[in-house]
Amino acid sequence: MILHFVRELARYEKAEHEVVATQRDIETSIFGEDSTVKALVCETESGPIGFAVYFYNYSTWQGKNGLYLEDLYVSPEHRGFGAGKALLKHLAKIAVSKGCGRFEWSVLDWNKPAIDFYDSIGAKPKSEWIGYQLAGQALTDFSES
Protein backbone atom coordinates (compact mmCIF):
# COMPACT_ATOMS: atom_id res chain seq x y z
CA MET A 1 0.00 0.00 0.00
CA ILE A 2 2.78 2.48 0.88
CA LEU A 3 4.64 1.71 -2.35
CA HIS A 4 1.42 2.40 -4.26
CA PHE A 5 1.25 5.87 -2.68
CA VAL A 6 4.99 6.43 -3.28
CA ARG A 7 4.43 5.76 -6.98
CA GLU A 8 1.40 8.09 -7.06
CA LEU A 9 3.47 10.80 -5.38
CA ALA A 10 6.35 10.31 -7.82
CA ARG A 11 3.90 10.51 -10.74
CA TYR A 12 2.54 13.80 -9.33
CA GLU A 13 6.11 15.09 -8.99
CA LYS A 14 6.86 14.04 -12.58
CA ALA A 15 9.54 11.59 -11.38
CA GLU A 16 7.89 8.17 -11.46
CA HIS A 17 10.90 6.81 -13.37
CA GLU A 18 13.07 7.52 -10.31
CA VAL A 19 11.21 5.10 -8.02
CA VAL A 20 13.38 2.00 -7.71
CA ALA A 21 12.04 0.75 -4.37
CA THR A 22 10.35 -2.63 -4.29
CA GLN A 23 7.68 -3.83 -1.90
CA ARG A 24 10.39 -5.73 -0.03
CA ASP A 25 12.56 -2.59 0.19
CA ILE A 26 9.67 -0.68 1.77
CA GLU A 27 8.84 -3.50 4.18
CA THR A 28 12.46 -3.87 5.29
CA SER A 29 13.35 -0.18 5.51
CA ILE A 30 10.19 0.98 7.28
CA PHE A 31 9.04 -2.08 9.21
CA GLY A 32 12.31 -3.97 9.68
CA GLU A 33 13.82 -4.64 13.09
CA ASP A 34 16.55 -1.99 12.74
CA SER A 35 14.38 0.63 11.03
CA THR A 36 14.76 4.28 12.00
CA VAL A 37 11.80 5.26 9.82
CA LYS A 38 8.12 5.36 10.71
CA ALA A 39 5.00 5.53 8.57
CA LEU A 40 1.41 6.64 9.05
CA VAL A 41 -1.45 5.63 6.78
CA CYS A 42 -4.54 7.82 6.56
CA GLU A 43 -7.76 5.88 6.08
CA THR A 44 -11.45 6.52 5.62
CA GLU A 45 -14.27 4.00 5.65
CA SER A 46 -13.42 3.24 2.00
CA GLY A 47 -9.78 2.37 2.78
CA PRO A 48 -6.33 4.01 2.67
CA ILE A 49 -6.22 7.47 1.09
CA GLY A 50 -2.72 8.73 1.91
CA PHE A 51 0.43 8.35 3.94
CA ALA A 52 3.30 10.07 5.69
CA VAL A 53 6.83 8.75 6.25
CA TYR A 54 9.08 10.38 8.84
CA PHE A 55 12.22 9.95 10.89
CA TYR A 56 14.12 11.79 13.58
CA ASN A 57 17.12 13.98 12.85
CA TYR A 58 19.20 16.00 15.29
CA SER A 59 20.13 19.63 15.88
CA THR A 60 23.43 20.27 17.63
CA TRP A 61 22.41 23.90 18.10
CA GLN A 62 19.23 22.95 19.93
CA GLY A 63 20.61 19.81 21.52
CA LYS A 64 17.36 18.10 20.54
CA ASN A 65 15.95 15.71 18.01
CA GLY A 66 13.83 17.03 15.20
CA LEU A 67 11.12 15.26 13.27
CA TYR A 68 11.71 15.19 9.51
CA LEU A 69 8.79 14.48 7.20
CA GLU A 70 10.14 12.62 4.17
CA ASP A 71 6.84 12.21 2.33
CA LEU A 72 3.26 13.36 2.76
CA TYR A 73 0.72 12.34 0.16
CA VAL A 74 -3.05 12.19 -0.16
CA SER A 75 -4.64 10.74 -3.31
CA PRO A 76 -6.08 13.51 -5.51
CA GLU A 77 -9.72 12.44 -5.14
CA HIS A 78 -9.42 12.76 -1.35
CA ARG A 79 -7.75 16.16 -1.19
CA GLY A 80 -9.49 19.18 0.27
CA PHE A 81 -11.20 17.28 3.09
CA GLY A 82 -8.52 17.73 5.77
CA ALA A 83 -6.55 14.47 5.45
CA GLY A 84 -3.21 16.21 4.84
CA LYS A 85 -3.80 18.61 7.69
CA ALA A 86 -4.76 15.73 9.99
CA LEU A 87 -1.54 13.87 9.11
CA LEU A 88 0.56 17.00 9.73
CA LYS A 89 -1.22 17.74 13.00
CA HIS A 90 -0.66 14.16 14.17
CA LEU A 91 3.04 14.46 13.33
CA ALA A 92 3.26 17.81 15.12
CA LYS A 93 1.78 16.19 18.22
CA ILE A 94 4.35 13.39 17.99
CA ALA A 95 7.15 15.96 17.67
CA VAL A 96 5.91 17.87 20.71
CA SER A 97 5.39 14.72 22.79
CA LYS A 98 8.92 13.52 21.96
CA GLY A 99 10.46 16.89 22.87
CA CYS A 100 11.58 17.67 19.34
CA GLY A 101 12.94 21.14 18.72
CA ARG A 102 11.56 21.32 15.21
CA PHE A 103 9.37 19.67 12.60
CA GLU A 104 10.56 20.15 9.05
CA TRP A 105 10.16 18.99 5.48
CA SER A 106 10.94 20.02 1.91
CA VAL A 107 8.61 20.92 -0.93
CA LEU A 108 9.28 21.28 -4.63
CA ASP A 109 9.47 24.95 -5.61
CA TRP A 110 6.78 24.51 -8.31
CA ASN A 111 4.24 22.82 -6.00
CA LYS A 112 2.12 25.91 -5.35
CA PRO A 113 -0.87 24.05 -3.83
CA ALA A 114 1.42 22.46 -1.22
CA ILE A 115 3.27 25.72 -0.56
CA ASP A 116 -0.03 27.58 -0.10
CA PHE A 117 -1.23 24.84 2.25
CA TYR A 118 1.97 24.93 4.34
CA ASP A 119 1.80 28.74 4.51
CA SER A 120 -1.83 28.48 5.70
CA ILE A 121 -0.85 26.41 8.76
CA GLY A 122 1.93 28.79 9.76
CA ALA A 123 4.94 26.89 8.37
CA LYS A 124 7.76 29.07 7.08
CA PRO A 125 10.20 28.31 4.27
CA LYS A 126 13.86 28.11 5.21
CA SER A 127 16.15 30.78 3.90
CA GLU A 128 19.90 30.83 3.42
CA TRP A 129 20.16 27.02 3.39
CA ILE A 130 20.58 25.03 0.18
CA GLY A 131 19.99 21.30 0.32
CA TYR A 132 22.68 18.99 -1.05
CA GLN A 133 22.79 15.27 -1.63
CA LEU A 134 25.05 12.56 -2.92
CA ALA A 135 23.18 9.70 -4.57
CA GLY A 136 23.66 6.85 -7.00
CA GLN A 137 26.97 6.66 -8.80
CA ALA A 138 28.19 9.98 -7.36
CA LEU A 139 27.76 8.57 -3.85
CA THR A 140 29.57 5.36 -4.76
CA ASP A 141 32.38 7.22 -6.53
CA PHE A 142 32.93 9.59 -3.62
CA SER A 143 32.91 6.76 -1.05
CA GLU A 144 35.58 4.95 -3.03
CA SER A 145 37.78 7.98 -3.72
C-alpha positions as CSV (number, residue, x, y, z in Angstrom):
1,M,0.0,0.0,0.0
2,I,2.8,2.5,0.9
3,L,4.6,1.7,-2.4
4,H,1.4,2.4,-4.3
5,F,1.3,5.9,-2.7
6,V,5.0,6.4,-3.3
7,R,4.4,5.8,-7.0
8,E,1.4,8.1,-7.1
9,L,3.5,10.8,-5.4
10,A,6.3,10.3,-7.8
11,R,3.9,10.5,-10.7
12,Y,2.5,13.8,-9.3
13,E,6.1,15.1,-9.0
14,K,6.9,14.0,-12.6
15,A,9.5,11.6,-11.4
16,E,7.9,8.2,-11.5
17,H,10.9,6.8,-13.4
18,E,13.1,7.5,-10.3
19,V,11.2,5.1,-8.0
20,V,13.4,2.0,-7.7
21,A,12.0,0.7,-4.4
22,T,10.4,-2.6,-4.3
23,Q,7.7,-3.8,-1.9
24,R,10.4,-5.7,0.0
25,D,12.6,-2.6,0.2
26,I,9.7,-0.7,1.8
27,E,8.8,-3.5,4.2
28,T,12.5,-3.9,5.3
29,S,13.4,-0.2,5.5
30,I,10.2,1.0,7.3
31,F,9.0,-2.1,9.2
32,G,12.3,-4.0,9.7
33,E,13.8,-4.6,13.1
34,D,16.5,-2.0,12.7
35,S,14.4,0.6,11.0
36,T,14.8,4.3,12.0
37,V,11.8,5.3,9.8
38,K,8.1,5.4,10.7
39,A,5.0,5.5,8.6
40,L,1.4,6.6,9.0
41,V,-1.4,5.6,6.8
42,C,-4.5,7.8,6.6
43,E,-7.8,5.9,6.1
44,T,-11.4,6.5,5.6
45,E,-14.3,4.0,5.6
46,S,-13.4,3.2,2.0
47,G,-9.8,2.4,2.8
48,P,-6.3,4.0,2.7
49,I,-6.2,7.5,1.1
50,G,-2.7,8.7,1.9
51,F,0.4,8.4,3.9
52,A,3.3,10.1,5.7
53,V,6.8,8.8,6.2
54,Y,9.1,10.4,8.8
55,F,12.2,9.9,10.9
56,Y,14.1,11.8,13.6
57,N,17.1,14.0,12.9
58,Y,19.2,16.0,15.3
59,S,20.1,19.6,15.9
60,T,23.4,20.3,17.6
61,W,22.4,23.9,18.1
62,Q,19.2,23.0,19.9
63,G,20.6,19.8,21.5
64,K,17.4,18.1,20.5
65,N,16.0,15.7,18.0
66,G,13.8,17.0,15.2
67,L,11.1,15.3,13.3
68,Y,11.7,15.2,9.5
69,L,8.8,14.5,7.2
70,E,10.1,12.6,4.2
71,D,6.8,12.2,2.3
72,L,3.3,13.4,2.8
73,Y,0.7,12.3,0.2
74,V,-3.1,12.2,-0.2
75,S,-4.6,10.7,-3.3
76,P,-6.1,13.5,-5.5
77,E,-9.7,12.4,-5.1
78,H,-9.4,12.8,-1.4
79,R,-7.7,16.2,-1.2
80,G,-9.5,19.2,0.3
81,F,-11.2,17.3,3.1
82,G,-8.5,17.7,5.8
83,A,-6.5,14.5,5.5
84,G,-3.2,16.2,4.8
85,K,-3.8,18.6,7.7
86,A,-4.8,15.7,10.0
87,L,-1.5,13.9,9.1
88,L,0.6,17.0,9.7
89,K,-1.2,17.7,13.0
90,H,-0.7,14.2,14.2
91,L,3.0,14.5,13.3
92,A,3.3,17.8,15.1
93,K,1.8,16.2,18.2
94,I,4.4,13.4,18.0
95,A,7.1,16.0,17.7
96,V,5.9,17.9,20.7
97,S,5.4,14.7,22.8
98,K,8.9,13.5,22.0
99,G,10.5,16.9,22.9
100,C,11.6,17.7,19.3
101,G,12.9,21.1,18.7
102,R,11.6,21.3,15.2
103,F,9.4,19.7,12.6
104,E,10.6,20.1,9.1
105,W,10.2,19.0,5.5
106,S,10.9,20.0,1.9
107,V,8.6,20.9,-0.9
108,L,9.3,21.3,-4.6
109,D,9.5,24.9,-5.6
110,W,6.8,24.5,-8.3
111,N,4.2,22.8,-6.0
112,K,2.1,25.9,-5.4
113,P,-0.9,24.0,-3.8
114,A,1.4,22.5,-1.2
115,I,3.3,25.7,-0.6
116,D,0.0,27.6,-0.1
117,F,-1.2,24.8,2.3
118,Y,2.0,24.9,4.3
119,D,1.8,28.7,4.5
120,S,-1.8,28.5,5.7
121,I,-0.9,26.4,8.8
122,G,1.9,28.8,9.8
123,A,4.9,26.9,8.4
124,K,7.8,29.1,7.1
125,P,10.2,28.3,4.3
126,K,13.9,28.1,5.2
127,S,16.1,30.8,3.9
128,E,19.9,30.8,3.4
129,W,20.2,27.0,3.4
130,I,20.6,25.0,0.2
131,G,20.0,21.3,0.3
132,Y,22.7,19.0,-1.1
133,Q,22.8,15.3,-1.6
134,L,25.1,12.6,-2.9
135,A,23.2,9.7,-4.6
136,G,23.7,6.9,-7.0
137,Q,27.0,6.7,-8.8
138,A,28.2,10.0,-7.4
139,L,27.8,8.6,-3.8
140,T,29.6,5.4,-4.8
141,D,32.4,7.2,-6.5
142,F,32.9,9.6,-3.6
143,S,32.9,6.8,-1.1
144,E,35.6,4.9,-3.0
145,S,37.8,8.0,-3.7
